[in-house]
Amino acid sequence: MKFFVIGNIGSGKSTTAKMLSEKLNAKLIDLDKLGHEALDENKSLIEAEFGKFNTRKDLAKIADLKRLDEILYPFIYQKMMDSFSEDNIVVEQTVYEKKFIKHADKVVYVKTNEKIRKERSKNPNFDKLNNNQRHDLEQYADYVIENNGSLEDLEEAINELF
């Protein structure tokens, strides 16, 4: 079964996905990590579009994020599809994308209030990134996990659902 874990920046998707994959003894696919790989593999193409950059933070300052997604998503999508070799899989997905999510058997939405997400992310570009994300993700979820507390609270919520 393929579980997709979705949520906004700082919601605790990574932690939730890791805990869920351990609980289900499932392979974990981190689409953000695949995105880093796609960025590295396509750096010259991206620099041709946006200009030179040294770090992802530099790129976030100069890039049109929607256009960057258009460039990277095909590569990320192919890497994800190539990773689907096992039955039990947990996919951590930073954004909701129909092309990706249609492969999910079940969707888990990590719901966290914005103040906590901002504190957790520690990303100086939080507001820009948050504004570029969808905030209607709960409607796509089969399961909703509230993550406004401790790690123990999160683990308990996962155990209650699974």
DSSP file with accessible surface (Angstrom, degrees, kcal/mol):
  #  RESIDUE AA STRUCTURE BP1 BP2  ACC     N-H-->O    O-->H-N    N-H-->O    O-->H-N    TCO  KAPPA ALPHA  PHI   PSI    X-CA   Y-CA   Z-CA
    1    1 A M              0   0   94      0, 0.0    88,-2.4     0, 0.0     2,-0.6   0.000 360.0 360.0 360.0 139.7    0.0    0.0    0.0
    2    2 A K  E     -a   89   0A  54     86,-0.2   103,-2.6   101,-0.1   104,-1.9  -0.886 360.0-170.3-104.9 115.8    1.3    3.5   -0.9
    3    3 A F  E     -ab  90 106A  13     86,-3.0    88,-3.3    -2,-0.6     2,-0.5  -0.904   6.3-158.0-102.8 128.7    0.7    6.2    1.8
    4    4 A F  E     -ab  91 107A   0    102,-2.5   104,-3.4    -2,-0.5     2,-0.6  -0.932   3.8-154.8-106.3 128.9    1.4    9.8    0.9
    5    5 A V  E     +ab  92 108A   0     86,-3.5    88,-3.0    -2,-0.5     2,-0.3  -0.916  21.5 176.1-104.0 118.8    2.1   12.2    3.7
    6    6 A I  E     +ab  93 109A   0    102,-3.1   104,-2.9    -2,-0.6     2,-0.3  -0.843  13.1 125.0-123.0 159.9    1.2   15.8    2.9
    7    7 A G        -     0   0    0     86,-0.6   104,-0.1    -2,-0.3     3,-0.1  -0.892  52.3 -77.7 166.8 170.3    1.3   19.1    4.7
    8    8 A N    >   -     0   0    6    102,-0.5     3,-2.1    -2,-0.3     5,-0.3  -0.310  67.5 -60.0 -86.0 172.4    2.6   22.5    4.6
    9    9 A I  T 3  S+     0   0   21      1,-0.3    -1,-0.2     2,-0.1   112,-0.1  -0.191 123.7  10.5 -52.6 131.4    6.1   23.8    5.4
   10   10 A G  T 3  S+     0   0   17    110,-0.1    -1,-0.3    -3,-0.1   110,-0.2   0.519  89.3 121.2  78.3   7.6    7.0   23.0    9.1
   11   11 A S  S <  S-     0   0    0     -3,-2.1    -2,-0.1    99,-0.1    -1,-0.1   0.727  86.7-103.9 -77.6 -20.0    4.0   20.8    9.7
   12   12 A G  S  > S+     0   0   16     -4,-0.2     4,-2.7   105,-0.1     5,-0.2   0.676  70.2 145.2 102.8  24.4    6.1   17.8   10.6
   13   13 A K  H  > S+     0   0   15     -5,-0.3     4,-3.2     1,-0.2     5,-0.3   0.916  72.3  50.8 -58.6 -46.0    5.7   15.7    7.4
   14   14 A S  H  > S+     0   0   62      2,-0.2     4,-2.4     1,-0.2    -1,-0.2   0.933 113.7  43.4 -60.8 -47.7    9.3   14.3    7.6
   15   15 A T  H  > S+     0   0   57      2,-0.2     4,-2.7     1,-0.2     5,-0.2   0.924 116.3  47.9 -64.6 -44.4    8.9   13.2   11.2
   16   16 A T  H  X S+     0   0    0     -4,-2.7     4,-2.9     2,-0.2     5,-0.2   0.933 112.5  48.4 -62.1 -46.8    5.4   11.8   10.6
   17   17 A A  H  X S+     0   0    0     -4,-3.2     4,-2.7    -5,-0.2    -1,-0.2   0.908 112.5  48.8 -61.9 -41.5    6.5   10.0    7.4
   18   18 A K  H  X S+     0   0  118     -4,-2.4     4,-2.2    -5,-0.3    -2,-0.2   0.941 113.6  45.9 -63.9 -47.2    9.5    8.5    9.2
   19   19 A M  H  X S+     0   0   35     -4,-2.7     4,-2.5     1,-0.2    -2,-0.2   0.908 114.6  48.4 -62.0 -42.0    7.4    7.3   12.2
   20   20 A L  H  X S+     0   0    1     -4,-2.9     4,-2.6    -5,-0.2    -2,-0.2   0.917 110.2  50.4 -66.2 -42.7    4.7    5.9    9.8
   21   21 A S  H  X>S+     0   0   11     -4,-2.7     5,-2.9    -5,-0.2     4,-0.5   0.897 112.5  47.8 -64.4 -36.8    7.3    4.0    7.7
   22   22 A E  H ><5S+     0   0  124     -4,-2.2     3,-0.7     3,-0.2    -2,-0.2   0.928 112.5  48.8 -67.4 -43.3    8.8    2.5   10.8
   23   23 A K  H 3<5S+     0   0   95     -4,-2.5    -2,-0.2     1,-0.2    -1,-0.2   0.892 119.7  37.3 -62.9 -40.1    5.4    1.5   12.1
   24   24 A L  H 3<5S-     0   0   42     -4,-2.6    -1,-0.2    -5,-0.2    -2,-0.2   0.417 106.0-124.4 -91.7  -0.6    4.3   -0.1    8.8
   25   25 A N  T <<5 +     0   0  148     -3,-0.7     2,-0.3    -4,-0.5    -3,-0.2   0.945  62.3 151.7  52.6  50.6    7.8   -1.5    8.1
   26   26 A A      < -     0   0   15     -5,-2.9    63,-0.2    -6,-0.2    -1,-0.2  -0.812  53.8-102.1-116.3 152.8    7.6    0.4    4.8
   27   27 A K  E     -c   89   0A  62     61,-2.2    63,-3.1    -2,-0.3     2,-0.5  -0.487  36.7-138.0 -67.6 139.0   10.1    2.0    2.4
   28   28 A L  E     -c   90   0A  67     61,-0.2     2,-0.5    -2,-0.2    63,-0.2  -0.898  16.5-170.1-106.0 125.7   10.3    5.8    2.8
   29   29 A I  E     -c   91   0A   6     61,-2.9    63,-2.8    -2,-0.5     2,-0.8  -0.973   6.8-159.9-114.3 118.1   10.5    8.0   -0.3
   30   30 A D  E  >  -c   92   0A  44     -2,-0.5     4,-2.1    61,-0.2     5,-0.2  -0.863   5.4-167.9-101.5 106.3   11.3   11.6    0.5
   31   31 A L  H  > S+     0   0   11     61,-2.2     4,-2.1    -2,-0.8    -1,-0.2   0.812  88.5  59.1 -67.0 -26.2   10.2   13.8   -2.5
   32   32 A D  H  > S+     0   0   65     60,-0.4     4,-2.0     2,-0.2    -1,-0.2   0.928 106.4  48.0 -65.2 -41.9   12.1   16.7   -1.0
   33   33 A K  H  > S+     0   0  128      1,-0.2     4,-2.1     2,-0.2    -2,-0.2   0.917 110.9  50.4 -63.7 -41.8   15.3   14.7   -1.2
   34   34 A L  H  X S+     0   0   17     -4,-2.1     4,-2.5     1,-0.2    -1,-0.2   0.867 107.3  55.8 -62.9 -33.4   14.5   13.7   -4.7
   35   35 A G  H  X S+     0   0   11     -4,-2.1     4,-2.5     2,-0.2    -2,-0.2   0.892 104.9  51.4 -64.5 -39.1   14.0   17.4   -5.4
   36   36 A H  H  X S+     0   0   58     -4,-2.0     4,-2.5     2,-0.2    -2,-0.2   0.918 110.9  48.5 -62.1 -44.1   17.5   18.1   -4.1
   37   37 A E  H  X S+     0   0   66     -4,-2.1     4,-2.6     2,-0.2    -2,-0.2   0.917 111.4  49.4 -62.3 -43.2   18.8   15.4   -6.5
   38   38 A A  H  X S+     0   0    0     -4,-2.5     4,-1.4     2,-0.2    -2,-0.2   0.896 110.1  51.9 -63.3 -38.3   16.9   16.9   -9.4
   39   39 A L  H  < S+     0   0   13     -4,-2.5     3,-0.3     2,-0.2    -2,-0.2   0.938 111.5  46.0 -63.5 -46.4   18.2   20.3   -8.6
   40   40 A D  H >< S+     0   0  119     -4,-2.5     3,-1.0     1,-0.2     4,-0.2   0.919 113.9  48.6 -61.8 -43.6   21.8   19.1   -8.6
   41   41 A E  H 3< S+     0   0  117     -4,-2.6    -1,-0.2     1,-0.2    -2,-0.2   0.716 120.2  37.3 -70.9 -20.7   21.3   17.1  -11.8
   42   42 A N  T 3X S+     0   0   20     -4,-1.4     4,-2.4    -3,-0.3    -1,-0.2   0.076  76.5 122.3-119.4  24.2   19.7   20.1  -13.6
   43   43 A K  H <> S+     0   0   71     -3,-1.0     4,-3.1     1,-0.2     5,-0.2   0.890  74.9  50.6 -58.4 -42.9   21.7   23.0  -12.1
   44   44 A S  H  > S+     0   0   96     -4,-0.2     4,-2.1     1,-0.2    -1,-0.2   0.912 111.3  48.4 -65.1 -39.8   22.9   24.3  -15.5
   45   45 A L  H  > S+     0   0   85      2,-0.2     4,-1.3     1,-0.2    -1,-0.2   0.917 114.2  46.6 -63.2 -42.3   19.4   24.3  -16.9
   46   46 A I  H  X S+     0   0    0     -4,-2.4     4,-2.8     1,-0.2     5,-0.4   0.911 111.3  50.9 -69.1 -40.8   18.2   26.2  -13.8
   47   47 A E  H  X S+     0   0   35     -4,-3.1     4,-2.3     1,-0.2    -1,-0.2   0.875 106.5  55.5 -66.0 -33.1   21.0   28.7  -13.9
   48   48 A A  H  < S+     0   0   90     -4,-2.1    -1,-0.2    -5,-0.2    -2,-0.2   0.863 114.6  40.7 -64.8 -32.4   20.3   29.4  -17.5
   49   49 A E  H  < S+     0   0   89     -4,-1.3    -2,-0.2    -3,-0.2    -1,-0.2   0.888 135.8  12.2 -81.4 -41.7   16.7   30.2  -16.5
   50   50 A F  H  < S-     0   0   39     -4,-2.8    -3,-0.2     1,-0.3    -2,-0.2   0.564 105.4-105.1-117.6 -15.6   17.3   32.2  -13.2
   51   51 A G     <  -     0   0   31     -4,-2.3    -1,-0.3    -5,-0.4    -2,-0.1  -0.375  56.8 -34.9 106.8 170.5   21.1   33.0  -13.0
   52   52 A K        +     0   0  173     -2,-0.1     2,-0.3    -4,-0.1    -8,-0.0  -0.321  58.6 173.3 -67.6 146.5   23.9   31.6  -10.9
   53   53 A F        -     0   0   14      1,-0.1     3,-0.1    -2,-0.0    -6,-0.1  -0.982  26.6-161.5-150.3 153.4   23.3   30.5   -7.4
   54   54 A N  S    S+     0   0  140     -2,-0.3     2,-0.3     1,-0.2    -1,-0.1   0.754  76.7  21.8-103.2 -38.1   25.4   28.7   -4.7
   55   55 A T  S  > S-     0   0   70      1,-0.1     4,-2.2     0, 0.0    -1,-0.2  -0.836  78.6-108.9-127.8 167.9   22.8   27.4   -2.3
   56   56 A R  H  > S+     0   0  125     -2,-0.3     4,-2.6     1,-0.2     5,-0.2   0.859 120.6  57.0 -63.9 -33.9   19.1   26.5   -2.4
   57   57 A K  H  > S+     0   0  117      2,-0.2     4,-1.3     1,-0.2    -1,-0.2   0.907 106.1  49.5 -63.7 -40.8   18.5   29.6   -0.2
   58   58 A D  H  > S+     0   0   55      1,-0.2     4,-1.1     2,-0.2     3,-0.4   0.926 111.5  49.3 -61.1 -44.1   20.2   31.8   -2.9
   59   59 A L  H >X S+     0   0    4     -4,-2.2     4,-2.7     1,-0.2     3,-0.6   0.908 105.3  57.0 -63.1 -40.7   18.0   30.1   -5.5
   60   60 A A  H 3< S+     0   0   15     -4,-2.6    -1,-0.2     1,-0.2    -2,-0.2   0.825 105.4  53.1 -61.3 -29.6   14.8   30.7   -3.5
   61   61 A K  H 3< S+     0   0  141     -4,-1.3    -1,-0.2    -3,-0.4    -2,-0.2   0.815 120.8  28.8 -75.3 -30.2   15.6   34.5   -3.5
   62   62 A I  H << S+     0   0   85     -4,-1.1     2,-0.2    -3,-0.6    -2,-0.2   0.665 103.0  88.3-106.0 -17.9   16.0   34.8   -7.2
   63   63 A A  S  < S-     0   0    6     -4,-2.7     2,-0.8    -5,-0.2     3,-0.1  -0.545  73.6-126.0 -91.1 147.7   13.7   32.1   -8.7
   64   64 A D     >  -     0   0   96     -2,-0.2     4,-2.6     1,-0.2     5,-0.2  -0.822  28.9-151.0 -79.8 111.2   10.1   32.2   -9.6
   65   65 A L  H  > S+     0   0   22     -2,-0.8     4,-2.4     1,-0.2    -1,-0.2   0.843  90.9  53.5 -63.6 -33.6    9.1   29.2   -7.5
   66   66 A K  H  > S+     0   0  126      2,-0.2     4,-1.8     1,-0.2    -1,-0.2   0.920 111.8  45.5 -66.8 -40.2    6.2   28.1   -9.7
   67   67 A R  H  > S+     0   0   83      2,-0.2     4,-1.7     1,-0.2    -2,-0.2   0.904 110.5  53.9 -68.5 -38.7    8.5   28.1  -12.8
   68   68 A L  H  X S+     0   0   18     -4,-2.6     4,-2.6     1,-0.2     5,-0.2   0.923 107.6  51.1 -60.5 -43.5   11.2   26.2  -10.8
   69   69 A D  H  X S+     0   0   57     -4,-2.4     4,-3.0     1,-0.2    -1,-0.2   0.903 105.5  55.9 -59.0 -41.5    8.6   23.6  -10.0
   70   70 A E  H  < S+     0   0  123     -4,-1.8    -1,-0.2     1,-0.2    -2,-0.2   0.871 112.2  43.3 -59.8 -34.9    7.7   23.3  -13.6
   71   71 A I  H  < S+     0   0   13     -4,-1.7     4,-0.5    -3,-0.2    -2,-0.2   0.919 121.9  36.6 -75.6 -44.3   11.3   22.5  -14.4
   72   72 A L  H >X S+     0   0   14     -4,-2.6     4,-2.3     1,-0.2     3,-0.7   0.819  97.9  75.8 -83.5 -32.8   12.0   20.1  -11.5
   73   73 A Y  H 3X S+     0   0   41     -4,-3.0     4,-3.2     1,-0.2     5,-0.3   0.859  91.2  54.6 -54.9 -42.5    8.7   18.2  -11.2
   74   74 A P  H 3> S+     0   0   66      0, 0.0     4,-2.0     0, 0.0    -1,-0.2   0.913 112.3  45.0 -59.4 -37.1    9.2   15.9  -14.3
   75   75 A F  H <> S+     0   0   79     -3,-0.7     4,-2.2    -4,-0.5    -2,-0.2   0.915 115.2  46.7 -70.4 -43.5   12.5   14.8  -12.9
   76   76 A I  H  X S+     0   0   14     -4,-2.3     4,-2.6     2,-0.2     5,-0.2   0.926 111.4  52.5 -63.4 -44.4   11.1   14.3   -9.4
   77   77 A Y  H  X S+     0   0   32     -4,-3.2     4,-2.7    -5,-0.2    -2,-0.2   0.928 109.7  47.9 -59.3 -45.4    8.1   12.4  -10.7
   78   78 A Q  H  X S+     0   0  101     -4,-2.0     4,-2.4    -5,-0.3    -1,-0.2   0.919 111.5  50.0 -64.4 -40.8   10.2   10.0  -12.7
   79   79 A K  H  X S+     0   0   45     -4,-2.2     4,-1.0     1,-0.2    -1,-0.2   0.899 111.0  50.3 -63.8 -39.3   12.5    9.3   -9.8
   80   80 A M  H >X S+     0   0    0     -4,-2.6     3,-0.9     1,-0.2     4,-0.5   0.948 110.5  48.5 -62.6 -48.0    9.4    8.7   -7.6
   81   81 A M  H >< S+     0   0   57     -4,-2.7     3,-1.1     1,-0.3    -2,-0.2   0.886 108.3  54.4 -61.3 -37.9    8.0    6.3  -10.1
   82   82 A D  H 3< S+     0   0  111     -4,-2.4    -1,-0.3     1,-0.2    -2,-0.2   0.745 104.7  56.6 -66.3 -22.7   11.3    4.5  -10.4
   83   83 A S  H << S+     0   0   28     -4,-1.0     2,-2.2    -3,-0.9     3,-0.5   0.554  78.3  97.5 -85.0 -10.1   11.2    4.0   -6.6
   84   84 A F    <<  +     0   0   37     -3,-1.1    -1,-0.2    -4,-0.5    -3,-0.1  -0.390  43.2 117.1 -82.3  69.3    7.9    2.2   -6.6
   85   85 A S        +     0   0   91     -2,-2.2     2,-0.3     0, 0.0    -1,-0.2   0.538  60.8  64.2-110.2  -8.7    9.3   -1.3   -6.4
   86   86 A E  S    S-     0   0   97     -3,-0.5     3,-0.1     1,-0.1   -60,-0.0  -0.756  75.1-128.6-116.4 162.2    7.9   -2.4   -3.1
   87   87 A D  S    S+     0   0  140     -2,-0.3     2,-0.7     1,-0.2    -1,-0.1   0.929  95.5  54.2 -74.4 -48.3    4.4   -3.0   -1.8
   88   88 A N  S    S+     0   0   65    -63,-0.2   -61,-2.2   -86,-0.1     2,-0.4  -0.818  71.7 158.9 -95.3 114.5    4.5   -0.9    1.4
   89   89 A I  E     -ac   2  27A   0    -88,-2.4   -86,-3.0    -2,-0.7     2,-0.5  -0.996  28.3-161.9-138.4 138.8    5.7    2.6    0.7
   90   90 A V  E     -ac   3  28A   0    -63,-3.1   -61,-2.9    -2,-0.4     2,-0.5  -0.990  14.9-164.0-117.2 124.4    5.4    5.9    2.5
   91   91 A V  E     -ac   4  29A   0    -88,-3.3   -86,-3.5    -2,-0.5     2,-0.7  -0.944   9.6-150.4-111.9 124.6    5.9    9.0    0.4
   92   92 A E  E     -ac   5  30A   5    -63,-2.8   -61,-2.2    -2,-0.5     2,-0.5  -0.850  19.3-172.7 -92.4 119.8    6.6   12.3    2.0
   93   93 A Q  E     -a    6   0A   4    -88,-3.0   -86,-0.6    -2,-0.7   -63,-0.0  -0.955  18.8-162.7-121.1 119.2    5.3   15.0   -0.4
   94   94 A T  S    S+     0   0   37     -2,-0.5     2,-0.3   -88,-0.1   -87,-0.3   0.871  77.8  27.1 -66.9 -38.6    6.0   18.7    0.3
   95   95 A V  S    S-     0   0   39    -89,-0.1     2,-0.6   -87,-0.1    38,-0.1  -0.849  85.2-107.0-124.1 160.0    3.2   19.9   -2.0
   96   96 A Y        +     0   0   25     -2,-0.3     2,-0.4     4,-0.1     3,-0.1  -0.766  43.9 167.1 -85.7 122.5    0.0   18.6   -3.3
   97   97 A E    >>  -     0   0   64     -2,-0.6     4,-2.9     1,-0.1     3,-1.1  -0.954  31.8-147.9-139.4 118.1    0.4   17.7   -6.9
   98   98 A K  H 3> S+     0   0  137     -2,-0.4     4,-1.9     1,-0.3     5,-0.1   0.864  98.3  58.9 -55.1 -40.1   -2.3   15.7   -8.7
   99   99 A K  H 34 S+     0   0   90      1,-0.2    -1,-0.3     2,-0.2     4,-0.1   0.863 116.7  34.4 -59.1 -33.9    0.2   13.9  -10.9
  100  100 A F  H X4 S+     0   0    5     -3,-1.1     3,-1.7     1,-0.1    -2,-0.2   0.926 116.2  51.4 -83.2 -52.4    2.0   12.6   -7.8
  101  101 A I  H >< S+     0   0   16     -4,-2.9     3,-2.5     1,-0.3    -2,-0.2   0.729  89.8  77.7 -66.5 -22.0   -0.8   12.0   -5.4
  102  102 A K  T 3< S+     0   0  141     -4,-1.9    -1,-0.3    -5,-0.3    -2,-0.1   0.721  89.1  60.8 -62.4 -15.3   -2.9   10.0   -7.9
  103  103 A H  T <  S+     0   0   47     -3,-1.7    -1,-0.3    -5,-0.1     2,-0.2   0.485  83.8 106.1 -88.4  -2.6   -0.6    7.1   -7.1
  104  104 A A    <   -     0   0   21     -3,-2.5  -101,-0.2     1,-0.2     3,-0.1  -0.555  51.5-166.2 -80.7 139.2   -1.5    7.1   -3.4
  105  105 A D  S    S+     0   0   83   -103,-2.6     2,-0.3     1,-0.4  -102,-0.2   0.807  86.1  11.5 -82.7 -37.6   -3.7    4.4   -1.9
  106  106 A K  E    S-b    3   0A  69   -104,-1.9  -102,-2.5     2,-0.0     2,-0.5  -0.998  70.7-147.1-141.0 142.6   -4.1    6.6    1.2
  107  107 A V  E     -b    4   0A  10     -2,-0.3    35,-2.4  -104,-0.2    36,-2.1  -0.940   7.4-162.4-114.5 129.8   -3.3   10.2    1.9
  108  108 A V  E     -bd   5 143A   0   -104,-3.4  -102,-3.1    -2,-0.5     2,-0.5  -0.956   7.7-157.7-111.2 120.4   -2.2   11.3    5.4
  109  109 A Y  E     -bd   6 144A  21     34,-2.9    36,-2.9    -2,-0.5     2,-0.8  -0.882   6.3-149.1-101.6 126.2   -2.5   15.1    6.0
  110  110 A V  E     - d   0 145A   0   -104,-2.9     2,-0.6    -2,-0.5  -102,-0.5  -0.854  17.1-161.7 -95.6 110.7   -0.3   16.5    8.8
  111  111 A K  E     + d   0 146A  68     34,-2.7    36,-3.0    -2,-0.8     2,-0.3  -0.852  19.8 159.4-102.2 120.7   -2.3   19.5   10.2
  112  112 A T        -     0   0   10     -2,-0.6    36,-0.1    34,-0.2  -104,-0.1  -0.999  42.0-105.9-141.1 139.5   -0.3   22.0   12.2
  113  113 A N     >  -     0   0   76     -2,-0.3     4,-2.3     1,-0.1     3,-0.2  -0.272  32.2-116.1 -69.6 154.5   -1.1   25.7   13.0
  114  114 A E  H  > S+     0   0  101      1,-0.2     4,-2.7     2,-0.2     5,-0.2   0.852 110.4  56.4 -62.3 -38.8    0.8   28.3   11.2
  115  115 A K  H  > S+     0   0  149      1,-0.2     4,-2.0     2,-0.2    -1,-0.2   0.935 111.7  43.7 -60.2 -44.8    2.6   29.8   14.3
  116  116 A I  H  > S+     0   0   31     -3,-0.2     4,-2.7     2,-0.2     5,-0.2   0.910 112.1  53.5 -66.7 -42.1    4.0   26.4   15.2
  117  117 A R  H  X S+     0   0   10     -4,-2.3     4,-2.4     1,-0.2    -2,-0.2   0.919 109.0  49.1 -59.5 -41.9    5.0   25.7   11.6
  118  118 A K  H  X S+     0   0   99     -4,-2.7     4,-1.5     1,-0.2     5,-0.3   0.926 112.5  47.5 -64.8 -43.5    6.9   29.0   11.3
  119  119 A E  H  < S+     0   0  116     -4,-2.0    -2,-0.2    -5,-0.2    -1,-0.2   0.908 115.2  46.3 -62.9 -42.0    8.7   28.3   14.6
  120  120 A R  H  < S+     0   0   85     -4,-2.7    -2,-0.2     1,-0.2    -1,-0.2   0.872 109.1  53.1 -69.7 -38.7    9.6   24.7   13.5
  121  121 A S  H  < S-     0   0   31     -4,-2.4    -1,-0.2    -5,-0.2    -2,-0.2   0.855  74.3-167.5 -71.0 -34.8   10.8   25.6   10.0
  122  122 A K     <  +     0   0  174     -4,-1.5    -3,-0.1     1,-0.2    -1,-0.1   0.759  35.4 147.9  53.1  22.8   13.3   28.2   11.0
  123  123 A N    >   -     0   0   46     -5,-0.3     3,-2.1     1,-0.1    -1,-0.2  -0.802  48.4-148.6 -92.6 123.1   13.4   29.1    7.3
  124  124 A P  T 3  S+     0   0   98      0, 0.0     3,-0.3     0, 0.0     4,-0.1   0.739 101.4  52.3 -63.4 -18.6   14.0   32.8    6.6
  125  125 A N  T 3> S+     0   0   30      1,-0.2     4,-2.8     2,-0.1     5,-0.3   0.107  73.6 121.0 -99.9  20.3   11.8   32.4    3.5
  126  126 A F  H <> S+     0   0    2     -3,-2.1     4,-3.6     1,-0.2     5,-0.3   0.908  72.5  49.4 -51.3 -50.3    8.9   30.9    5.4
  127  127 A D  H  > S+     0   0   80     -3,-0.3     4,-2.4     1,-0.2    -1,-0.2   0.922 113.8  45.2 -60.8 -43.8    6.4   33.5    4.4
  128  128 A K  H  > S+     0   0   76      2,-0.2     4,-1.2     1,-0.2    -1,-0.2   0.941 117.9  43.5 -64.2 -46.2    7.3   33.3    0.7
  129  129 A L  H  < S+     0   0   40     -4,-2.8     3,-0.4     1,-0.2     4,-0.3   0.922 114.1  50.4 -66.0 -42.6    7.2   29.5    0.7
  130  130 A N  H >< S+     0   0    3     -4,-3.6     3,-1.3    -5,-0.3    -1,-0.2   0.900 108.1  53.0 -62.8 -40.1    4.1   29.4    2.8
  131  131 A N  H 3< S+     0   0  123     -4,-2.4    -1,-0.2    -5,-0.3    -2,-0.2   0.765 106.7  53.4 -67.7 -25.3    2.3   31.8    0.5
  132  132 A N  T 3< S+     0   0   69     -4,-1.2     2,-0.3    -3,-0.4    -1,-0.3   0.448  96.9  86.1 -87.9  -2.4    3.2   29.6   -2.5
  133  133 A Q  S <  S-     0   0   26     -3,-1.3     2,-0.2    -4,-0.3   -38,-0.1  -0.697  83.9-108.6 -99.4 155.2    1.7   26.5   -0.9
  134  134 A R        -     0   0   94     -2,-0.3     3,-0.2     1,-0.1    -2,-0.1  -0.534  21.0-165.7 -76.2 146.1   -1.9   25.3   -1.0
  135  135 A H  S    S+     0   0   99     -2,-0.2     3,-0.1     1,-0.1    -1,-0.1   0.069  74.6  75.3-122.1  25.2   -3.8   25.5    2.2
  136  136 A D    >   +     0   0   63      1,-0.1     3,-0.9     2,-0.1     4,-0.2  -0.061  55.4 121.8-120.7  29.6   -6.8   23.3    1.3
  137  137 A L  G >   +     0   0    3      1,-0.2     3,-2.1    -3,-0.2     4,-0.3   0.773  54.9  75.1 -69.3 -26.8   -5.0   20.0    1.6
  138  138 A E  G >  S+     0   0   85      1,-0.3     3,-1.8     2,-0.2    -1,-0.2   0.837  85.2  65.7 -58.7 -31.3   -7.2   18.5    4.3
  139  139 A Q  G <  S+     0   0  128     -3,-0.9    -1,-0.3     1,-0.3    -2,-0.2   0.714 100.5  51.0 -65.1 -18.1   -9.9   17.8    1.7
  140  140 A Y  G <  S+     0   0   61     -3,-2.1    -1,-0.3    -4,-0.2     2,-0.3   0.461  91.3 106.6 -94.8  -2.9   -7.6   15.3   -0.1
  141  141 A A    <   -     0   0   23     -3,-1.8   -33,-0.2    -4,-0.3     3,-0.1  -0.562  47.8-170.7 -89.5 141.4   -6.8   13.3    3.1
  142  142 A D  S    S+     0   0   87    -35,-2.4     2,-0.4     1,-0.3   -34,-0.2   0.702  89.8  26.3 -85.8 -30.5   -8.0    9.9    4.1
  143  143 A Y  E     -d  108   0A  65    -36,-2.1   -34,-2.9     2,-0.0     2,-0.5  -0.993  69.9-157.3-133.6 140.7   -6.4   10.5    7.5
  144  144 A V  E     -d  109   0A  51     -2,-0.4     2,-0.5   -36,-0.2   -34,-0.2  -0.984   6.0-166.2-119.3 127.4   -5.7   13.8    9.4
  145  145 A I  E     -d  110   0A   2    -36,-2.9   -34,-2.7    -2,-0.5     2,-0.4  -0.967  14.2-143.2-114.3 118.2   -3.0   13.9   12.0
  146  146 A E  E     -d  111   0A 103     -2,-0.5   -34,-0.2   -36,-0.2     2,-0.2  -0.694  19.4-177.9 -77.6 128.0   -3.0   17.0   14.3
  147  147 A N        +     0   0    8    -36,-3.0    -1,-0.1    -2,-0.4     7,-0.0  -0.529  40.5 115.8-130.8  65.7    0.6   17.9   15.1
  148  148 A N  S    S+     0   0   63     -2,-0.2    -1,-0.1   -36,-0.1     2,-0.1   0.292  72.2  50.6-110.4   6.9    0.6   20.8   17.4
  149  149 A G  S    S-     0   0   36      1,-0.3     2,-0.0    -3,-0.2    -2,-0.0  -0.138  95.1 -41.5-120.8-143.0    2.2   19.1   20.4
  150  150 A S     >  -     0   0   47     -2,-0.1     4,-2.1     1,-0.1    -1,-0.3  -0.232  53.6-102.8 -86.3 172.9    5.2   16.9   21.3
  151  151 A L  H  > S+     0   0  102      1,-0.2     4,-2.8     2,-0.2     5,-0.2   0.867 124.5  55.4 -62.7 -36.2    6.8   14.0   19.5
  152  152 A E  H  > S+     0   0  129      2,-0.2     4,-2.4     1,-0.2    -1,-0.2   0.897 106.2  50.4 -64.3 -39.7    5.1   11.7   21.9
  153  153 A D  H  > S+     0   0   87      2,-0.2     4,-2.3     1,-0.2    -2,-0.2   0.910 111.2  49.1 -63.3 -41.1    1.7   13.2   21.0
  154  154 A L  H  X S+     0   0    2     -4,-2.1     4,-2.4     2,-0.2    -2,-0.2   0.939 110.8  49.2 -64.7 -45.3    2.5   12.7   17.3
  155  155 A E  H  X S+     0   0  103     -4,-2.8     4,-2.6     1,-0.2    -2,-0.2   0.912 110.8  50.9 -61.2 -40.3    3.5    9.1   17.9
  156  156 A E  H  X S+     0   0  111     -4,-2.4     4,-2.2     2,-0.2    -1,-0.2   0.913 108.9  51.1 -63.8 -41.3    0.3    8.5   19.8
  157  157 A A  H  X S+     0   0   23     -4,-2.3     4,-1.6     2,-0.2    -2,-0.2   0.909 111.3  47.8 -63.3 -41.1   -1.8   10.0   17.0
  158  158 A I  H  X S+     0   0    3     -4,-2.4     4,-2.6     1,-0.2    -2,-0.2   0.933 111.1  50.9 -65.1 -44.0   -0.1    7.7   14.5
  159  159 A N  H  < S+     0   0   76     -4,-2.6    -2,-0.2     1,-0.2    -1,-0.2   0.856 107.4  53.8 -63.7 -34.5   -0.6    4.7   16.7
  160  160 A E  H  < S+     0   0  143     -4,-2.2    -1,-0.2     1,-0.2    -2,-0.2   0.869 115.2  40.1 -66.6 -35.9   -4.3    5.5   17.1
  161  161 A L  H  <        0   0   68     -4,-1.6    -2,-0.2     1,-0.2    -1,-0.2   0.823 360.0 360.0 -81.5 -34.4   -4.8    5.7   13.3
  162  162 A F     <        0   0   54     -4,-2.6    -1,-0.2    -5,-0.2    -2,-0.1  -0.300 360.0 360.0-123.3 360.0   -2.6    2.7   12.4
